[in-house]
Amino acid sequence: MNNRRKLALTAILTTLCFGCASSYTPREPGRISIVGATGRPVLVKDGKTYGFTGFSSEPVDAVAGNPEAEEHARTYVHRSRIGVVLYSLAVASLVGAIATHSNEPGHTVRNEVADGTLIGSLGLLIGSLVFISTAPGHLYDAINIYNDDVSRRQGR
């Protein structure tokens, strides 16, 4: 492929990555919606924006008033935080294992420790993925439970 085609393909793919942004905000009172704003998704309820990165308690604040929805939101936040901590430990352990390993003769014990740390880091990585992948379902449950309760109270 010549350079012009590569440049054109790169330009097209880069343009497609930007996507479209909208300033639309749902206006249905009391209900929570997920909206793409400023390049990231957020929760919107009654014109107020709540982030849901998992590092803040904003998802719990968004569904405040419904104990069942709050519990799901707390589970989402806790699993997100645990997942990120385990992932960070996995990366740190992996870096430590690589840095500790030696190709020189006479470092058998050192290499065994490095290999054990490597295996442990893989276990941490798998654990982190379990927590990270199971967290979003609880956020969606929290939103749906909250919205169903709002609809029920409004007689819909």
TAJO-V146154 format. One line per field, one symbol per residue. phi: phi as a letter, one per 40 degrees, with the letter a starting at -180 (. if undefined). burial: 1 if it has 9 or more other ideal C-beta (glycine too) atoms within 8 Angstrom, else 0. A space follows every 50 residues. Layout:
phi: ???
burial: ???
This chain:
phi: .cccccccccccccccccgbbbbcbdbccgcbbcbcbfgacbcbafgcbb cacgcbcdccccbdhbdccccccccdcccccccccccccccccccccccc cbcccgbccdcccccccccccccccccccccccccddccccdcccccccc ccccgc
burial: 00000100100000000000000000000011101010000111100001 11010001110110010011011111101111111110111011011101 10000000011011101101110110111111011001101110111011 100000
